[in-house]
Amino acid sequence: MTIAMGFRYSILETTVEQIRILLSSKVRQFKSKDLFATLDVADILSACGRRGLDRSFLEACKDNLKNDLSEKGISIVYNQNIRALYEKTGKSKDLQTLTNIRGNRESAFNDLLAQEYVAYKRKDKIIAEFNDVNCWFLNNSYSVNRKEKSLPVWQRISITASDLLVLLWLANPSLSIGNSKSMLAMTSLSANVIKYRSEHYPSHKVICKIQDRIARLQIENNISEASIAKLCIRMSEGEIDRNEADRLLTLSSPALLEYINRATKNEDIYLETSEKNEILSSENNSLKAQLEDKCIENKLMKMRVWGVAYAIIVTVVYWLGIKYVNPSPITWYEYLGHIIYWLVTTVCVNWYNHMYFVNGIISFFKRDLIIKKISENYPV
């Protein structure tokens, strides 16, 4: 979805090494994959168990990592190309603090280097809103950097995959790329909760428990991917708060399934009604536009008629004036004729709605200009 929207992906060389170390560890733990599948459905070994993948496949993934990244269009940022940032990170005061939190110096170093890289890419960029961001440190963390908690999400260096999914997909629901419902269904429920509003949402622990319940329903083929996707969206939009999530855990499997199906049905009805309302609104706007166009055409026609009449009256009045009004009055009635002629030409012809008539004449030569004036000065 993001590639189709014009995003490019890069990965640090240190991150590639961290992935290799992780895969090597999983290869050694492969015999315990069933246990890991029970403890964490998002674990690599849990995925191997679900897909029926063997240990040799996991080793092949580790060995072919760079080729796989290349095939996906992900470029590697090598250490020698960011030597200054690499050295700056090694001297950072935050390195030891983050090492104590993460329990691994290499992992802490990699995260700090990623933040330095993003900061470097943004150094000449003013970030006022989400669309201004030209580079993110994308990760799968469930916590926000302690230094960025008070910042709006678009001013943070890092963003979680779940937040990015919510901001890009839910903010553009009309975007059609592949089977978006299936994509959301395959994504864990916890990856669809907006973390920076977490005080209104169920805890990560509760979401994982609900996820396990739904995973069992899915294994039994009792729930559709569309229903799971819609539940993801409801949780992401905050429609299911902490109390409601806790209540869902107390429901039996049939009751939970009935709840999800009922919510899906209600949402389908709502979406269908919304779609009909949008169609009616579109038709109404179309009819309104046609009516406005017709009214403008009528006003233009009326303006033209009066403009032609005005031109004829002006011509007749001035012709009569030239022919019958004495240019050098002598008697009182000749002066009276001058006064009457002045009143007719000045007050009746030139003063009364003068530009309305003039625009009627101009419309024969500059129709679009007069239509624009009608729209502005003579509202329909």
C-alpha positions as CSV (number, residue, x, y, z in Angstrom):
1,M,0.0,0.0,0.0
2,T,2.7,2.5,0.9
3,I,4.8,1.7,-2.1
4,A,1.8,2.3,-4.3
5,M,1.4,5.7,-2.6
6,G,5.0,6.6,-3.5
7,F,7.0,5.7,-0.3
8,R,10.5,4.3,-0.5
9,Y,12.1,2.0,2.0
10,S,15.6,1.8,3.3
11,I,17.2,-0.3,6.0
12,L,20.3,0.2,8.0
13,E,23.2,-2.3,7.7
14,T,23.1,-2.6,11.4
15,T,19.4,-3.5,11.3
16,V,20.2,-6.3,8.7
17,E,22.8,-7.7,11.2
18,Q,20.2,-7.5,14.0
19,I,17.7,-9.5,11.8
20,R,20.4,-12.1,11.1
21,I,21.1,-12.5,14.8
22,L,17.4,-12.8,15.5
23,L,16.9,-15.5,12.8
24,S,20.0,-17.4,14.1
25,S,18.5,-17.4,17.6
26,K,15.2,-18.7,16.2
27,V,16.9,-21.5,14.3
28,R,18.5,-22.7,17.5
29,Q,15.1,-22.5,19.3
30,F,13.3,-24.2,16.5
31,K,12.4,-27.4,18.4
32,S,10.4,-25.2,20.8
33,K,8.3,-23.6,18.1
34,D,5.0,-25.1,19.5
35,L,5.7,-23.5,22.9
36,F,6.4,-20.1,21.2
37,A,3.2,-20.4,19.2
38,T,1.2,-20.7,22.4
39,L,3.0,-17.8,24.1
40,D,3.0,-15.3,21.2
41,V,1.2,-15.6,17.9
42,A,3.3,-12.8,16.4
43,D,6.6,-14.7,17.1
44,I,8.6,-16.0,14.1
45,L,8.5,-19.6,15.3
46,S,4.7,-19.3,15.8
47,A,4.5,-18.2,12.1
48,C,6.6,-21.2,11.1
49,G,4.2,-23.5,13.0
50,R,1.1,-22.0,11.3
51,R,2.6,-22.2,7.8
52,G,4.2,-25.6,8.2
53,L,7.7,-24.3,7.6
54,D,10.8,-26.3,8.6
55,R,14.1,-25.2,10.1
56,S,16.0,-25.3,6.7
57,F,13.5,-22.7,5.4
58,L,14.3,-20.4,8.3
59,E,18.1,-20.8,7.7
60,A,17.5,-20.0,4.0
61,C,15.7,-16.8,5.0
62,K,18.7,-15.8,7.1
63,D,21.2,-16.6,4.3
64,N,19.2,-14.9,1.6
65,L,18.2,-11.8,3.6
66,K,19.9,-9.2,1.4
67,N,18.5,-10.8,-1.8
68,D,15.0,-10.8,-0.3
69,L,15.3,-7.1,0.7
70,S,16.5,-6.2,-2.8
71,E,13.6,-8.1,-4.4
72,K,11.2,-6.1,-2.2
73,G,12.8,-2.8,-3.3
74,I,14.3,-2.1,0.1
75,S,17.7,-0.5,-0.2
76,I,20.5,-0.9,2.4
77,V,22.1,2.1,4.0
78,Y,25.7,0.9,4.6
79,N,27.7,2.1,7.6
80,Q,30.5,3.6,5.5
81,N,28.0,5.9,3.8
82,I,26.9,7.3,7.2
83,R,30.2,7.2,9.0
84,A,29.7,10.5,10.7
85,L,26.3,9.5,12.1
86,Y,27.7,6.1,13.1
87,E,30.5,7.7,15.2
88,K,28.1,10.3,16.7
89,T,25.8,7.5,17.9
90,G,28.7,5.7,19.5
91,K,29.5,8.8,21.6
92,S,25.8,9.5,22.4
93,K,24.9,9.9,26.1
94,D,21.6,8.1,25.5
95,L,23.4,4.9,24.4
96,Q,24.0,3.6,27.9
97,T,20.5,4.6,29.1
98,L,18.9,2.8,26.2
99,T,21.2,-0.2,26.6
100,N,20.0,-0.5,30.2
101,I,16.4,-0.4,29.0
102,R,16.8,-2.8,26.1
103,G,19.3,-5.1,27.8
104,N,21.4,-5.2,24.6
105,R,23.9,-2.7,23.4
106,E,23.8,-3.6,19.7
107,S,20.0,-3.3,19.7
108,A,20.2,0.1,21.5
109,F,22.9,1.3,19.2
110,N,20.8,0.4,16.1
111,D,17.8,2.2,17.4
112,L,19.8,5.4,18.2
113,L,21.5,5.2,14.8
114,A,18.1,5.0,13.1
115,Q,16.9,8.1,15.0
116,E,20.1,10.0,14.0
117,Y,19.6,9.0,10.4
118,V,16.0,10.3,10.3
119,A,17.0,13.5,12.1
120,Y,19.7,14.0,9.5
121,K,17.2,13.5,6.6
122,R,14.8,16.0,8.2
123,K,17.3,18.6,9.1
124,D,16.2,21.2,6.5
125,K,12.5,20.3,6.7
126,I,9.9,22.2,8.7
127,I,7.5,19.7,10.1
128,A,4.1,21.4,10.7
129,E,1.8,18.6,9.9
130,F,1.8,14.9,9.0
131,N,2.2,15.5,5.2
132,D,5.4,17.5,5.8
133,V,7.3,14.4,7.1
134,N,9.9,13.2,4.5
135,C,11.4,10.4,6.6
136,W,10.3,8.1,9.4
137,F,12.0,5.5,11.6
138,L,9.5,2.7,11.2
139,N,9.3,0.1,13.9
140,N,7.0,-2.4,15.5
141,S,7.4,-1.1,19.1
142,Y,4.3,-0.8,21.4
143,S,5.8,2.1,23.3
144,V,6.7,5.7,22.4
145,N,10.2,7.1,22.8
146,R,10.1,8.8,26.3
147,K,11.5,12.0,24.7
148,E,8.7,12.2,22.2
149,K,5.7,11.4,24.4
150,S,4.7,15.1,24.5
151,L,5.1,15.7,20.8
152,P,2.3,15.3,18.2
153,V,2.9,12.1,16.1
154,W,4.0,14.0,13.0
155,Q,6.9,15.7,14.9
156,R,8.2,12.4,16.3
157,I,11.3,10.7,14.8
158,S,9.8,7.2,15.0
159,I,6.4,5.8,14.1
160,T,5.0,2.3,14.8
161,A,3.8,0.1,11.9
162,S,0.3,0.1,13.6
163,D,0.2,3.9,13.7
164,L,1.3,4.2,10.1
165,L,-1.3,1.7,9.0
166,V,-4.0,3.6,10.8
167,L,-2.9,7.0,9.6
168,L,-2.6,6.0,5.9
169,W,-5.3,3.4,5.5
170,L,-8.0,4.5,7.8
171,A,-7.4,8.1,6.7
172,N,-7.9,7.0,3.1
173,P,-10.6,4.3,3.2
174,S,-11.3,4.8,-0.5
175,L,-7.8,3.7,-1.4
176,S,-8.2,0.4,-3.2
177,I,-5.0,-1.7,-3.2
178,G,-5.4,-5.5,-3.3
179,N,-7.6,-7.2,-0.8
180,S,-7.4,-4.6,2.0
181,K,-9.8,-6.5,4.2
182,S,-7.7,-9.6,4.0
183,M,-4.6,-7.5,4.7
184,L,-6.2,-6.1,7.9
185,A,-7.4,-9.6,8.9
186,M,-3.9,-11.0,8.7
187,T,-2.6,-8.1,10.7
188,S,-2.8,-8.7,14.5
189,L,-5.5,-6.8,16.3
190,S,-2.9,-5.0,18.4
191,A,-1.4,-3.6,15.3
192,N,-4.5,-1.5,14.7
193,V,-4.8,0.4,17.9
194,I,-3.6,4.0,18.0
195,K,-1.0,4.1,20.7
196,Y,-0.9,7.8,21.3
197,R,-4.6,7.7,22.5
198,S,-4.0,4.5,24.5
199,E,-5.7,5.8,27.6
200,H,-9.0,5.2,25.9
201,Y,-8.2,1.8,24.5
202,P,-7.9,-1.7,25.8
203,S,-4.4,-2.7,27.2
204,H,-2.0,-4.6,25.0
205,K,-2.5,-7.6,27.2
206,V,-6.3,-7.6,26.8
207,I,-6.0,-7.1,23.0
208,C,-3.7,-10.1,22.8
209,K,-6.2,-12.2,24.7
210,I,-9.0,-11.2,22.4
211,Q,-6.7,-11.9,19.5
212,D,-6.1,-15.5,20.8
213,R,-9.9,-16.0,21.1
214,I,-10.5,-14.8,17.6
215,A,-7.6,-16.9,16.3
216,R,-9.2,-20.0,17.6
217,L,-12.5,-19.0,16.0
218,Q,-10.7,-18.5,12.7
219,I,-9.0,-21.9,13.0
220,E,-12.5,-23.4,13.3
221,N,-13.6,-21.4,10.2
222,N,-16.4,-19.8,12.2
223,I,-15.4,-16.2,11.4
224,S,-14.7,-14.4,8.2
225,E,-11.7,-12.2,7.4
226,A,-14.0,-9.3,6.6
227,S,-15.5,-9.6,10.2
228,I,-12.0,-9.5,11.7
229,A,-11.0,-6.6,9.5
230,K,-14.0,-4.6,10.6
231,L,-13.3,-5.4,14.3
232,C,-9.8,-4.1,13.8
233,I,-11.2,-0.9,12.4
234,R,-13.6,-0.5,15.3
235,M,-10.8,-1.0,17.8
236,S,-8.6,1.4,15.9
237,E,-11.3,4.1,15.9
238,G,-11.9,3.7,19.6
239,E,-15.4,2.3,19.4
240,I,-14.4,-0.5,21.7
241,D,-13.0,1.0,24.9
242,R,-11.3,-0.8,27.9
243,N,-14.5,-1.7,29.6
244,E,-16.1,-3.2,26.5
245,A,-12.9,-5.1,25.7
246,D,-12.8,-6.6,29.2
247,R,-16.5,-7.6,28.8
248,L,-15.6,-9.4,25.5
249,L,-13.2,-11.6,27.4
250,T,-16.0,-12.8,29.7
251,L,-18.1,-14.0,26.7
252,S,-18.3,-17.6,25.7
253,S,-17.0,-18.4,22.2
254,P,-20.6,-18.6,20.7
255,A,-21.5,-15.3,22.4
256,L,-18.3,-13.6,21.2
257,L,-18.9,-14.9,17.6
258,E,-22.5,-13.6,17.8
259,Y,-21.2,-10.2,19.0
260,I,-18.8,-9.9,16.1
261,N,-21.3,-11.0,13.5
262,R,-23.9,-8.6,14.9
263,A,-21.5,-5.7,14.9
264,T,-20.4,-6.6,11.3
265,K,-24.1,-6.8,10.2
266,N,-24.9,-3.4,11.8
267,E,-21.8,-1.9,10.2
268,D,-22.8,-3.3,6.8
269,I,-26.2,-1.7,7.2
270,Y,-24.7,1.6,8.2
271,L,-22.2,1.5,5.3
272,E,-25.0,0.6,2.9
273,T,-27.2,3.5,4.2
274,S,-24.2,5.8,4.1
275,E,-23.5,4.8,0.5
276,K,-27.2,5.5,-0.5
277,N,-27.1,8.8,1.3
278,E,-23.9,9.7,-0.6
279,I,-25.5,8.8,-3.9
280,L,-28.6,10.8,-3.0
281,S,-26.4,13.7,-1.9
282,S,-24.5,13.5,-5.2
283,E,-27.7,13.4,-7.2
284,N,-29.0,16.4,-5.2
285,N,-25.8,18.4,-5.8
286,S,-26.1,17.5,-9.5
287,L,-29.7,18.7,-9.7
288,K,-28.8,21.8,-7.7
289,A,-25.9,22.6,-10.1
290,Q,-28.3,22.1,-13.1
291,L,-30.9,24.4,-11.5
292,E,-28.2,27.0,-10.8
293,D,-27.0,26.8,-14.4
294,K,-30.5,27.2,-15.6
295,C,-31.2,30.2,-13.4
296,I,-28.0,31.8,-14.5
297,E,-28.9,31.2,-18.2
298,N,-32.3,32.8,-17.5
299,K,-30.7,35.8,-15.9
300,L,-28.3,36.1,-18.7
301,M,-31.1,35.9,-21.3
302,K,-33.0,38.6,-19.4
303,M,-30.0,40.7,-19.1
304,R,-29.3,40.5,-22.8
305,V,-32.9,41.4,-23.7
306,W,-32.8,44.5,-21.4
307,G,-29.3,45.3,-22.8
308,V,-30.6,45.3,-26.4
309,A,-33.6,47.4,-25.3
310,Y,-31.3,49.7,-23.5
311,A,-29.1,50.1,-26.6
312,I,-32.2,50.9,-28.7
313,I,-33.6,53.3,-26.2
314,V,-30.3,55.2,-25.9
315,T,-30.0,55.4,-29.7
316,V,-33.6,56.7,-30.1
317,V,-33.3,59.2,-27.2
318,Y,-30.0,60.7,-28.5
319,W,-31.2,60.7,-32.1
320,L,-34.4,62.6,-31.1
321,G,-32.3,64.9,-29.0
322,I,-30.0,65.8,-31.9
323,K,-33.0,66.2,-34.2
324,Y,-35.5,68.2,-32.1
325,V,-33.6,69.8,-29.2
326,N,-32.4,73.3,-30.0
327,P,-28.6,73.4,-29.2
328,S,-28.9,77.2,-28.5
329,P,-32.2,77.7,-26.6
330,I,-33.7,81.2,-26.6
331,T,-37.2,81.0,-25.2
332,W,-38.4,79.4,-21.9
333,Y,-39.9,76.4,-23.5
334,E,-36.7,75.6,-25.3
335,Y,-34.9,75.7,-21.9
336,L,-37.7,73.4,-20.6
337,G,-36.9,71.0,-23.5
338,H,-33.2,71.0,-22.5
339,I,-34.2,70.2,-18.9
340,I,-36.4,67.3,-19.9
341,Y,-33.8,65.9,-22.3
342,W,-31.2,66.1,-19.5
343,L,-33.5,64.2,-17.1
344,V,-34.2,61.5,-19.7
345,T,-30.6,60.9,-20.7
346,T,-29.0,61.3,-17.3
347,V,-31.5,59.9,-14.8
348,C,-33.6,57.4,-16.8
349,V,-31.0,56.1,-19.2
350,N,-27.6,56.4,-17.6
351,W,-28.4,56.2,-13.9
352,Y,-31.1,53.5,-13.5
353,N,-29.2,50.1,-13.3
354,H,-26.8,51.3,-15.9
355,M,-24.2,48.5,-15.7
356,Y,-26.9,45.8,-15.7
357,F,-27.8,46.8,-19.2
358,V,-24.2,47.4,-20.3
359,N,-23.3,43.8,-19.1
360,G,-26.1,42.5,-21.2
361,I,-24.5,44.0,-24.3
362,I,-21.0,42.8,-23.2
363,S,-22.3,39.2,-22.7
364,F,-22.6,38.9,-26.5
365,F,-18.8,39.2,-26.7
366,K,-17.6,37.9,-23.3
367,R,-20.2,35.4,-22.1
368,D,-18.0,33.6,-19.5
369,L,-17.0,36.9,-17.9
370,I,-20.6,38.0,-17.4
371,I,-21.7,34.6,-16.2
372,K,-19.0,34.9,-13.5
373,K,-20.3,38.3,-12.6
374,I,-23.9,37.0,-12.4
375,S,-22.7,34.2,-10.0
376,E,-21.0,36.7,-7.8
377,N,-23.4,39.7,-7.8
378,Y,-26.7,38.0,-8.4
379,P,-26.8,34.8,-6.3
380,V,-29.2,32.1,-7.5
